[in-house]
């Protein structure tokens, strides 16, 4: 059971380049999330998708776009990367909240922007 | 403004003793709280949670206490084991039971359990 799978695990970009981080879950979860983790900042929500076909902004959405491709996949795109976007990015998924289902996380993508 | 605060960046305890990790929050609308554990190069994993209608929840060696009047929660690990060495994140959410759980995370506490 893979859970939440993120690709790639590591990436180095130059300022201004674009890239898409991929995330897929095999737990039939409705909701998916993208976070970034920076030193001393904890995890901050970038975007989330409550269900297939819907996306909403989180705490730090500027500079990012997302696509909920289907129920399994939720991608995060950086259109023009900036050094401030150097971070570790985590994707997560969860079932419906009232069933008391905590979020399950992938192992992260470590992104460096030069 | 940090709504969930973990004021101790690190904590060191001896194996077999109790570890107490603390978390404070400012938003009185939070109604559900969770603790996640994170090893290096891995994603956070869910550890234990508590609803705001309770003041204690226990799961094996892990117990979470909630003091709503003080807006404070703590995670107790008894007895501590070397495998517990990790970063522990406190997280909170409001509108629990809604379609989406939007978590607010603290900054984490690095626990080191010395053999």
Interface residues (C-beta under 8 A of the other chain):
Chain A: X4 X30 X31 X33 X35 X40 X41 X42 X43 X44 X45 X48 X50 X51 X56 X58 X90 X92 X94 X96 X97 X98 X100 X102 X103 X104 X105 X106 X107 X108
Chain B: X4 X6 X34 X36 X41 X42 X43 X44 X45 X46 X49 X89 X95 X96 X97 X98 X99 X100 X101 X102 X103 X104 X105 X106 X107 X108
